[in-house]
Amino acid sequence: MWSLNEKNYLVVSFLLKPSWLTMRGFFYFVLKMLGFLFSNNCIFKYNDIKIFE
């Protein structure tokens, strides 16, 4: 058995979002994660990424 702490609850609730059921939502999530990981180097700028628009 494992206890559902706050962090796990946030992760699970995020994974269960309807947007995750679509490929668009998945790639959007990947872009956000990459932007978050490389935000310090300013490699990705959300204004410059126009894939779905």
C-alpha distance matrix in Angstrom:
0.0 3.8 6.8 9.7 12.5 16.1 16.5 13.8 15.1 18.6 17.9 16.3 19.1 21.6 20.6 21.0 24.5 27.3 29.1 26.6 27.7 31.1 32.3 34.2 31.1 29.4 32.5 32.9 29.4 30.4 33.6 32.0 29.6 32.7 34.7 32.1 31.9 35.6 36.7 38.0 40.4 41.4 41.1 39.9 41.5 40.1 43.7 44.8 42.1 43.5 41.9 41.0 43.9
3.8 0.0 3.8 6.5 9.0 12.5 12.8 10.3 12.0 15.3 14.7 13.7 16.5 18.8 18.2 18.9 22.2 25.3 26.9 24.5 26.0 29.3 30.4 32.0 28.7 27.2 30.1 30.2 26.6 27.7 30.7 28.9 26.5 29.6 31.4 28.7 28.6 32.4 33.2 34.5 37.0 38.0 37.9 36.6 38.2 36.9 40.5 41.7 39.2 40.7 39.3 38.5 41.3
6.8 3.8 0.0 3.8 5.9 9.6 10.8 8.9 9.9 13.4 13.8 13.0 15.2 17.8 17.9 18.5 21.4 24.7 26.4 24.4 26.2 29.4 30.8 31.9 28.5 27.3 30.2 29.9 26.3 27.7 30.5 28.2 26.1 29.4 30.8 27.9 28.1 31.9 32.3 33.6 36.4 37.2 37.5 36.1 37.3 36.0 39.5 40.9 38.6 40.2 39.0 38.1 40.6
9.7 6.5 3.8 0.0 3.8 6.7 8.1 6.0 6.2 9.8 10.5 9.7 11.5 14.2 14.8 15.2 17.9 21.3 22.9 21.2 23.2 26.4 27.9 28.8 25.2 24.4 27.3 26.7 23.2 25.0 27.6 25.2 23.4 26.9 28.1 25.3 25.9 29.6 29.8 31.4 34.2 34.7 35.0 33.4 34.4 32.8 36.2 37.8 35.5 36.9 35.9 34.8 37.2
12.5 9.0 5.9 3.8 0.0 3.8 5.6 5.5 6.2 8.8 10.2 10.7 12.1 14.3 15.5 16.5 18.7 22.4 23.5 22.0 24.5 27.3 28.7 29.1 25.5 24.7 27.3 26.3 22.8 24.5 26.7 24.0 22.2 25.6 26.5 23.3 24.0 27.7 27.6 28.9 31.9 32.5 33.2 31.7 32.6 31.3 34.7 36.4 34.4 36.1 35.4 34.5 36.7
16.1 12.5 9.6 6.7 3.8 0.0 3.8 5.6 5.1 6.3 8.7 10.0 10.5 12.2 14.3 15.4 16.9 20.7 21.5 20.5 23.3 25.9 27.2 27.2 23.5 23.1 25.5 24.1 20.6 22.6 24.5 21.5 20.1 23.6 24.0 20.8 22.0 25.5 25.1 26.5 29.6 30.0 30.8 29.2 29.8 28.3 31.6 33.6 31.7 33.4 33.0 32.1 34.0
16.5 12.8 10.8 8.1 5.6 3.8 0.0 3.8 5.4 5.2 6.3 8.7 9.9 10.7 12.4 14.4 15.8 19.6 20.0 18.6 21.6 24.0 24.8 24.9 21.3 20.5 22.7 21.4 17.8 19.4 21.4 18.6 16.8 20.2 20.9 17.7 18.6 22.2 22.0 23.5 26.5 26.9 27.6 26.1 27.0 25.8 29.2 30.9 29.0 30.9 30.4 29.8 31.9
13.8 10.3 8.9 6.0 5.5 5.6 3.8 0.0 3.8 5.4 5.1 6.0 8.4 9.7 10.4 12.2 14.4 18.1 18.8 17.0 19.6 22.3 23.3 23.9 20.4 19.3 21.9 21.2 17.6 19.2 21.7 19.3 17.4 20.9 22.1 19.3 20.0 23.7 24.0 25.7 28.4 28.8 29.0 27.4 28.5 27.0 30.6 32.0 29.7 31.3 30.3 29.6 32.0
15.1 12.0 9.9 6.2 6.2 5.1 5.4 3.8 0.0 3.8 5.5 5.2 6.0 8.4 9.9 10.6 12.5 16.2 17.4 16.2 18.6 21.5 23.1 23.4 19.8 19.4 22.2 21.1 17.8 20.0 22.4 19.8 18.6 22.3 23.1 20.5 21.7 25.3 25.2 27.2 30.0 30.0 30.3 28.3 28.9 27.1 30.4 32.2 29.8 31.1 30.2 29.0 31.3
18.6 15.3 13.4 9.8 8.8 6.3 5.2 5.4 3.8 0.0 3.8 5.6 5.2 6.0 8.6 10.0 10.9 14.8 15.3 14.4 17.4 19.8 21.1 21.0 17.3 17.1 19.6 18.1 14.8 17.2 19.2 16.3 15.4 19.2 19.6 17.1 18.7 22.2 21.8 23.9 26.7 26.5 26.9 24.8 25.3 23.4 26.7 28.6 26.4 27.7 27.1 26.0 28.1
17.9 14.7 13.8 10.5 10.2 8.7 6.3 5.1 5.5 3.8 0.0 3.8 5.5 5.1 6.1 8.7 10.2 13.9 14.1 12.4 15.4 17.7 18.7 19.0 15.4 14.5 17.1 16.2 12.7 14.7 17.1 14.8 13.3 17.0 18.1 15.8 17.0 20.6 20.8 23.1 25.5 25.4 25.4 23.4 24.3 22.6 26.0 27.5 25.0 26.4 25.4 24.6 27.0
16.3 13.7 13.0 9.7 10.7 10.0 8.7 6.0 5.2 5.6 3.8 0.0 3.8 5.3 5.1 6.2 8.8 12.3 13.4 11.5 13.8 16.8 18.3 19.1 15.6 14.9 18.0 17.5 14.3 16.4 19.2 17.3 16.1 19.8 21.1 19.1 20.3 23.8 24.2 26.7 28.9 28.7 28.4 26.2 27.0 25.0 28.3 29.7 27.0 28.0 26.6 25.4 27.9
19.1 16.5 15.2 11.5 12.1 10.5 9.9 8.4 6.0 5.2 5.5 3.8 0.0 3.8 5.5 5.2 6.6 10.3 11.7 10.8 13.2 16.0 18.1 18.3 14.6 14.8 18.0 16.8 14.0 16.9 19.1 16.9 16.6 20.4 21.1 19.3 21.1 24.4 24.3 26.9 29.3 28.7 28.6 26.0 26.4 24.0 27.0 28.8 26.1 26.9 25.7 24.1 26.3
21.6 18.8 17.8 14.2 14.3 12.2 10.7 9.7 8.4 6.0 5.1 5.3 3.8 0.0 3.8 5.4 5.4 9.2 9.4 8.4 11.5 13.8 15.3 15.2 11.5 11.6 14.5 13.1 10.3 13.2 15.4 13.2 13.0 16.7 17.5 15.9 17.9 21.1 20.9 23.8 26.0 25.2 25.0 22.3 22.7 20.3 23.5 25.1 22.4 23.2 22.1 20.7 23.0
20.6 18.2 17.9 14.8 15.5 14.3 12.4 10.4 9.9 8.6 6.1 5.1 5.5 3.8 0.0 3.8 5.5 8.6 8.9 6.6 9.2 11.9 13.3 14.1 10.6 9.9 13.3 12.9 10.1 12.5 15.3 14.0 13.4 16.9 18.3 17.2 18.6 21.8 22.2 25.2 27.0 26.3 25.6 23.1 23.9 21.6 24.8 25.9 22.9 23.6 21.9 20.6 23.4
21.0 18.9 18.5 15.2 16.5 15.4 14.4 12.2 10.6 10.0 8.7 6.2 5.2 5.4 3.8 0.0 3.8 6.4 8.4 6.8 8.3 11.6 14.0 14.8 11.5 11.7 15.3 14.9 12.7 15.5 18.1 16.8 16.8 20.2 21.4 20.5 22.1 25.2 25.5 28.5 30.3 29.4 28.8 26.0 26.4 23.8 26.7 28.0 24.9 25.2 23.4 21.5 24.1
24.5 22.2 21.4 17.9 18.7 16.9 15.8 14.4 12.5 10.9 10.2 8.8 6.6 5.4 5.5 3.8 0.0 3.8 5.4 5.6 7.6 10.1 12.7 12.6 9.2 10.5 13.8 12.7 11.1 14.5 16.4 15.0 15.8 19.2 19.9 19.3 21.5 24.2 24.1 27.4 29.1 27.8 27.2 24.1 24.1 21.2 23.9 25.4 22.4 22.4 20.9 18.7 21.0
27.3 25.3 24.7 21.3 22.4 20.7 19.6 18.1 16.2 14.8 13.9 12.3 10.3 9.2 8.6 6.4 3.8 0.0 3.8 5.3 5.4 7.7 11.0 11.0 8.3 10.4 13.6 12.8 12.2 15.5 17.3 16.5 17.8 20.8 21.5 21.5 23.7 26.1 26.0 29.5 31.0 29.3 28.5 25.2 25.0 21.8 24.1 25.5 22.3 21.6 19.8 17.2 19.4
29.1 26.9 26.4 22.9 23.5 21.5 20.0 18.8 17.4 15.3 14.1 13.4 11.7 9.4 8.9 8.4 5.4 3.8 0.0 3.8 5.4 5.8 8.4 7.6 4.6 7.3 10.1 9.1 9.0 12.3 13.7 13.3 14.9 17.6 18.2 18.7 21.0 23.1 23.0 26.6 27.8 26.0 25.0 21.6 21.5 18.3 20.6 21.8 18.5 17.9 16.1 13.6 16.0
26.6 24.5 24.4 21.2 22.0 20.5 18.6 17.0 16.2 14.4 12.4 11.5 10.8 8.4 6.6 6.8 5.6 5.3 3.8 0.0 3.8 5.4 7.3 8.0 5.1 5.5 9.1 9.2 8.2 10.8 13.2 13.1 13.8 16.5 17.9 18.1 19.8 22.2 22.7 26.2 27.3 25.9 24.7 21.6 22.1 19.3 22.0 22.8 19.4 19.2 17.0 15.2 18.1
27.7 26.0 26.2 23.2 24.5 23.3 21.6 19.6 18.6 17.4 15.4 13.8 13.2 11.5 9.2 8.3 7.6 5.4 5.4 3.8 0.0 3.8 6.9 8.6 7.1 7.6 11.1 11.8 11.5 13.8 16.1 16.5 17.3 19.7 21.2 21.7 23.3 25.6 26.2 29.7 30.6 29.2 27.7 24.6 25.0 22.2 24.6 25.2 21.6 20.9 18.3 16.1 19.1
31.1 29.3 29.4 26.4 27.3 25.9 24.0 22.3 21.5 19.8 17.7 16.8 16.0 13.8 11.9 11.6 10.1 7.7 5.8 5.4 3.8 0.0 3.8 5.3 5.3 6.4 8.9 9.9 10.8 12.7 14.4 15.5 16.8 18.7 20.0 21.2 22.8 24.6 25.2 28.9 29.4 27.7 25.9 22.7 23.0 20.1 22.3 22.5 18.9 17.8 15.0 12.7 15.9
32.3 30.4 30.8 27.9 28.7 27.2 24.8 23.3 23.1 21.1 18.7 18.3 18.1 15.3 13.3 14.0 12.7 11.0 8.4 7.3 6.9 3.8 0.0 3.8 5.4 4.9 6.2 8.4 9.7 10.5 12.2 14.1 15.2 16.4 18.1 19.7 21.0 22.4 23.5 27.1 27.1 25.5 23.4 20.4 21.1 18.5 20.7 20.4 16.6 15.8 12.6 11.2 14.7
34.2 32.0 31.9 28.8 29.1 27.2 24.9 23.9 23.4 21.0 19.0 19.1 18.3 15.2 14.1 14.8 12.6 11.0 7.6 8.0 8.6 5.3 3.8 0.0 3.8 5.4 5.3 6.0 8.5 9.9 10.5 12.2 14.2 15.3 16.3 18.1 19.9 21.0 21.6 25.3 25.4 23.4 21.5 18.2 18.3 15.5 17.4 17.4 13.7 12.6 9.7 7.8 11.2
31.1 28.7 28.5 25.2 25.5 23.5 21.3 20.4 19.8 17.3 15.4 15.6 14.6 11.5 10.6 11.5 9.2 8.3 4.6 5.1 7.1 5.3 5.4 3.8 0.0 3.8 5.6 5.0 6.1 8.7 9.8 10.4 12.2 14.2 15.1 16.2 18.3 19.9 20.2 23.9 24.6 22.7 21.3 18.0 18.1 15.2 17.6 18.2 14.6 14.2 12.0 10.2 13.2
29.4 27.2 27.3 24.4 24.7 23.1 20.5 19.3 19.4 17.1 14.5 14.9 14.8 11.6 9.9 11.7 10.5 10.4 7.3 5.5 7.6 6.4 4.9 5.4 3.8 0.0 3.8 5.4 5.1 6.3 8.7 9.9 10.6 12.4 14.2 15.2 16.5 18.4 19.4 22.9 23.4 22.0 20.2 17.3 18.2 15.9 18.7 18.8 15.2 15.4 12.9 12.0 15.5
32.5 30.1 30.2 27.3 27.3 25.5 22.7 21.9 22.2 19.6 17.1 18.0 18.0 14.5 13.3 15.3 13.8 13.6 10.1 9.1 11.1 8.9 6.2 5.3 5.6 3.8 0.0 3.8 5.3 4.9 6.1 8.6 9.7 10.4 12.1 14.0 15.2 16.3 17.4 21.0 21.0 19.4 17.3 14.3 15.4 13.3 16.0 15.5 11.9 12.3 9.7 9.7 13.2
32.9 30.2 29.9 26.7 26.3 24.1 21.4 21.2 21.1 18.1 16.2 17.5 16.8 13.1 12.9 14.9 12.7 12.8 9.1 9.2 11.8 9.9 8.4 6.0 5.0 5.4 3.8 0.0 3.8 5.4 5.1 6.2 8.6 9.9 10.4 12.2 14.2 15.3 15.7 19.4 19.8 17.8 16.3 13.0 13.3 10.6 13.4 13.7 10.3 10.8 9.2 8.7 11.6
29.4 26.6 26.3 23.2 22.8 20.6 17.8 17.6 17.8 14.8 12.7 14.3 14.0 10.3 10.1 12.7 11.1 12.2 9.0 8.2 11.5 10.8 9.7 8.5 6.1 5.1 5.3 3.8 0.0 3.8 5.4 5.1 6.2 8.6 9.7 10.4 12.2 14.2 14.7 18.3 19.2 17.8 16.6 13.6 14.4 12.2 15.5 16.1 13.0 14.2 12.8 12.5 15.3
30.4 27.7 27.7 25.0 24.5 22.6 19.4 19.2 20.0 17.2 14.7 16.4 16.9 13.2 12.5 15.5 14.5 15.5 12.3 10.8 13.8 12.7 10.5 9.9 8.7 6.3 4.9 5.4 3.8 0.0 3.8 5.4 5.1 6.1 8.4 9.7 10.5 12.1 13.5 16.9 17.2 16.3 14.4 11.9 13.6 12.3 15.7 15.4 12.3 14.1 12.5 13.2 16.3
33.6 30.7 30.5 27.6 26.7 24.5 21.4 21.7 22.4 19.2 17.1 19.2 19.1 15.4 15.3 18.1 16.4 17.3 13.7 13.2 16.1 14.4 12.2 10.5 9.8 8.7 6.1 5.1 5.4 3.8 0.0 3.8 5.4 5.1 6.0 8.5 9.9 10.5 11.3 15.0 15.0 13.4 11.6 8.6 10.0 8.6 12.0 11.7 8.8 11.0 10.1 11.4 13.9
32.0 28.9 28.2 25.2 24.0 21.5 18.6 19.3 19.8 16.3 14.8 17.3 16.9 13.2 14.0 16.8 15.0 16.5 13.3 13.1 16.5 15.5 14.1 12.2 10.4 9.9 8.6 6.2 5.1 5.4 3.8 0.0 3.8 5.5 5.0 6.0 8.6 9.9 9.8 13.5 14.5 12.9 12.2 9.2 10.0 8.4 12.1 12.8 10.5 12.8 12.7 13.4 15.4
29.6 26.5 26.1 23.4 22.2 20.1 16.8 17.4 18.6 15.4 13.3 16.1 16.6 13.0 13.4 16.8 15.8 17.8 14.9 13.8 17.3 16.8 15.2 14.2 12.2 10.6 9.7 8.6 6.2 5.1 5.4 3.8 0.0 3.8 5.4 5.0 6.1 8.6 9.5 12.7 13.8 13.3 12.4 10.3 12.1 11.5 15.3 15.6 13.4 16.0 15.5 16.5 18.8
32.7 29.6 29.4 26.9 25.6 23.6 20.2 20.9 22.3 19.2 17.0 19.8 20.4 16.7 16.9 20.2 19.2 20.8 17.6 16.5 19.7 18.7 16.4 15.3 14.2 12.4 10.4 9.9 8.6 6.1 5.1 5.5 3.8 0.0 3.8 5.3 5.1 6.0 8.0 11.1 11.2 10.8 9.1 7.5 10.2 10.6 14.2 13.7 11.8 14.9 14.5 16.4 18.6
34.7 31.4 30.8 28.1 26.5 24.0 20.9 22.1 23.1 19.6 18.1 21.1 21.1 17.5 18.3 21.4 19.9 21.5 18.2 17.9 21.2 20.0 18.1 16.3 15.1 14.2 12.1 10.4 9.7 8.4 6.0 5.0 5.4 3.8 0.0 3.8 5.6 5.3 5.4 9.0 9.5 8.2 7.5 5.3 7.1 7.6 11.2 11.4 10.2 13.6 14.2 15.9 17.5
32.1 28.7 27.9 25.3 23.3 20.8 17.7 19.3 20.5 17.1 15.8 19.1 19.3 15.9 17.2 20.5 19.3 21.5 18.7 18.1 21.7 21.2 19.7 18.1 16.2 15.2 14.0 12.2 10.4 9.7 8.5 6.0 5.0 5.3 3.8 0.0 3.8 5.6 5.1 8.2 10.0 9.6 10.0 8.6 10.1 10.4 14.0 14.8 13.8 17.0 17.5 18.8 20.4
31.9 28.6 28.1 25.9 24.0 22.0 18.6 20.0 21.7 18.7 17.0 20.3 21.1 17.9 18.6 22.1 21.5 23.7 21.0 19.8 23.3 22.8 21.0 19.9 18.3 16.5 15.2 14.2 12.2 10.5 9.9 8.6 6.1 5.1 5.6 3.8 0.0 3.8 5.7 7.6 8.9 9.8 9.5 9.4 12.0 13.1 16.6 16.6 15.6 19.0 19.2 21.0 22.9
35.6 32.4 31.9 29.6 27.7 25.5 22.2 23.7 25.3 22.2 20.6 23.8 24.4 21.1 21.8 25.2 24.2 26.1 23.1 22.2 25.6 24.6 22.4 21.0 19.9 18.4 16.3 15.3 14.2 12.1 10.5 9.9 8.6 6.0 5.3 5.6 3.8 0.0 3.8 5.4 5.4 6.4 6.0 6.8 9.7 11.8 14.9 14.4 14.1 17.8 18.5 20.7 22.3
36.7 33.2 32.3 29.8 27.6 25.1 22.0 24.0 25.2 21.8 20.8 24.2 24.3 20.9 22.2 25.5 24.1 26.0 23.0 22.7 26.2 25.2 23.5 21.6 20.2 19.4 17.4 15.7 14.7 13.5 11.3 9.8 9.5 8.0 5.4 5.1 5.7 3.8 0.0 3.8 5.4 4.9 6.6 6.7 8.1 10.2 13.0 13.4 13.7 17.3 18.7 20.6 21.6
38.0 34.5 33.6 31.4 28.9 26.5 23.5 25.7 27.2 23.9 23.1 26.7 26.9 23.8 25.2 28.5 27.4 29.5 26.6 26.2 29.7 28.9 27.1 25.3 23.9 22.9 21.0 19.4 18.3 16.9 15.0 13.5 12.7 11.1 9.0 8.2 7.6 5.4 3.8 0.0 3.8 5.5 8.0 9.5 11.0 13.6 16.0 16.2 17.0 20.7 22.2 24.3 25.2
40.4 37.0 36.4 34.2 31.9 29.6 26.5 28.4 30.0 26.7 25.5 28.9 29.3 26.0 27.0 30.3 29.1 31.0 27.8 27.3 30.6 29.4 27.1 25.4 24.6 23.4 21.0 19.8 19.2 17.2 15.0 14.5 13.8 11.2 9.5 10.0 8.9 5.4 5.4 3.8 0.0 3.8 5.4 8.2 10.3 13.5 15.5 14.9 16.0 19.7 21.2 23.8 24.7
41.4 38.0 37.2 34.7 32.5 30.0 26.9 28.8 30.0 26.5 25.4 28.7 28.7 25.2 26.3 29.4 27.8 29.3 26.0 25.9 29.2 27.7 25.5 23.4 22.7 22.0 19.4 17.8 17.8 16.3 13.4 12.9 13.3 10.8 8.2 9.6 9.8 6.4 4.9 5.5 3.8 0.0 3.8 5.5 6.7 10.1 11.8 11.4 12.8 16.5 18.4 20.9 21.4
41.1 37.9 37.5 35.0 33.2 30.8 27.6 29.0 30.3 26.9 25.4 28.4 28.6 25.0 25.6 28.8 27.2 28.5 25.0 24.7 27.7 25.9 23.4 21.5 21.3 20.2 17.3 16.3 16.6 14.4 11.6 12.2 12.4 9.1 7.5 10.0 9.5 6.0 6.6 8.0 5.4 3.8 0.0 3.8 6.7 10.0 11.9 10.4 11.2 14.9 16.3 19.2 20.1
39.9 36.6 36.1 33.4 31.7 29.2 26.1 27.4 28.3 24.8 23.4 26.2 26.0 22.3 23.1 26.0 24.1 25.2 21.6 21.6 24.6 22.7 20.4 18.2 18.0 17.3 14.3 13.0 13.6 11.9 8.6 9.2 10.3 7.5 5.3 8.6 9.4 6.8 6.7 9.5 8.2 5.5 3.8 0.0 3.8 6.4 8.8 7.7 7.8 11.6 13.0 15.7 16.6
41.5 38.2 37.3 34.4 32.6 29.8 27.0 28.5 28.9 25.3 24.3 27.0 26.4 22.7 23.9 26.4 24.1 25.0 21.5 22.1 25.0 23.0 21.1 18.3 18.1 18.2 15.4 13.3 14.4 13.6 10.0 10.0 12.1 10.2 7.1 10.1 12.0 9.7 8.1 11.0 10.3 6.7 6.7 3.8 0.0 3.8 5.4 5.4 6.6 10.2 12.5 14.7 14.8
40.1 36.9 36.0 32.8 31.3 28.3 25.8 27.0 27.1 23.4 22.6 25.0 24.0 20.3 21.6 23.8 21.2 21.8 18.3 19.3 22.2 20.1 18.5 15.5 15.2 15.9 13.3 10.6 12.2 12.3 8.6 8.4 11.5 10.6 7.6 10.4 13.1 11.8 10.2 13.6 13.5 10.1 10.0 6.4 3.8 0.0 3.8 5.4 5.2 8.0 10.3 11.8 11.9
43.7 40.5 39.5 36.2 34.7 31.6 29.2 30.6 30.4 26.7 26.0 28.3 27.0 23.5 24.8 26.7 23.9 24.1 20.6 22.0 24.6 22.3 20.7 17.4 17.6 18.7 16.0 13.4 15.5 15.7 12.0 12.1 15.3 14.2 11.2 14.0 16.6 14.9 13.0 16.0 15.5 11.8 11.9 8.8 5.4 3.8 0.0 3.8 5.6 7.3 10.7 12.1 11.0
44.8 41.7 40.9 37.8 36.4 33.6 30.9 32.0 32.2 28.6 27.5 29.7 28.8 25.1 25.9 28.0 25.4 25.5 21.8 22.8 25.2 22.5 20.4 17.4 18.2 18.8 15.5 13.7 16.1 15.4 11.7 12.8 15.6 13.7 11.4 14.8 16.6 14.4 13.4 16.2 14.9 11.4 10.4 7.7 5.4 5.4 3.8 0.0 3.8 6.2 9.3 11.8 11.2
42.1 39.2 38.6 35.5 34.4 31.7 29.0 29.7 29.8 26.4 25.0 27.0 26.1 22.4 22.9 24.9 22.4 22.3 18.5 19.4 21.6 18.9 16.6 13.7 14.6 15.2 11.9 10.3 13.0 12.3 8.8 10.5 13.4 11.8 10.2 13.8 15.6 14.1 13.7 17.0 16.0 12.8 11.2 7.8 6.6 5.2 5.6 3.8 0.0 3.8 6.0 8.6 9.0
43.5 40.7 40.2 36.9 36.1 33.4 30.9 31.3 31.1 27.7 26.4 28.0 26.9 23.2 23.6 25.2 22.4 21.6 17.9 19.2 20.9 17.8 15.8 12.6 14.2 15.4 12.3 10.8 14.2 14.1 11.0 12.8 16.0 14.9 13.6 17.0 19.0 17.8 17.3 20.7 19.7 16.5 14.9 11.6 10.2 8.0 7.3 6.2 3.8 0.0 3.8 5.9 5.4
41.9 39.3 39.0 35.9 35.4 33.0 30.4 30.3 30.2 27.1 25.4 26.6 25.7 22.1 21.9 23.4 20.9 19.8 16.1 17.0 18.3 15.0 12.6 9.7 12.0 12.9 9.7 9.2 12.8 12.5 10.1 12.7 15.5 14.5 14.2 17.5 19.2 18.5 18.7 22.2 21.2 18.4 16.3 13.0 12.5 10.3 10.7 9.3 6.0 3.8 0.0 3.8 5.7
41.0 38.5 38.1 34.8 34.5 32.1 29.8 29.6 29.0 26.0 24.6 25.4 24.1 20.7 20.6 21.5 18.7 17.2 13.6 15.2 16.1 12.7 11.2 7.8 10.2 12.0 9.7 8.7 12.5 13.2 11.4 13.4 16.5 16.4 15.9 18.8 21.0 20.7 20.6 24.3 23.8 20.9 19.2 15.7 14.7 11.8 12.1 11.8 8.6 5.9 3.8 0.0 3.8
43.9 41.3 40.6 37.2 36.7 34.0 31.9 32.0 31.3 28.1 27.0 27.9 26.3 23.0 23.4 24.1 21.0 19.4 16.0 18.1 19.1 15.9 14.7 11.2 13.2 15.5 13.2 11.6 15.3 16.3 13.9 15.4 18.8 18.6 17.5 20.4 22.9 22.3 21.6 25.2 24.7 21.4 20.1 16.6 14.8 11.9 11.0 11.2 9.0 5.4 5.7 3.8 0.0
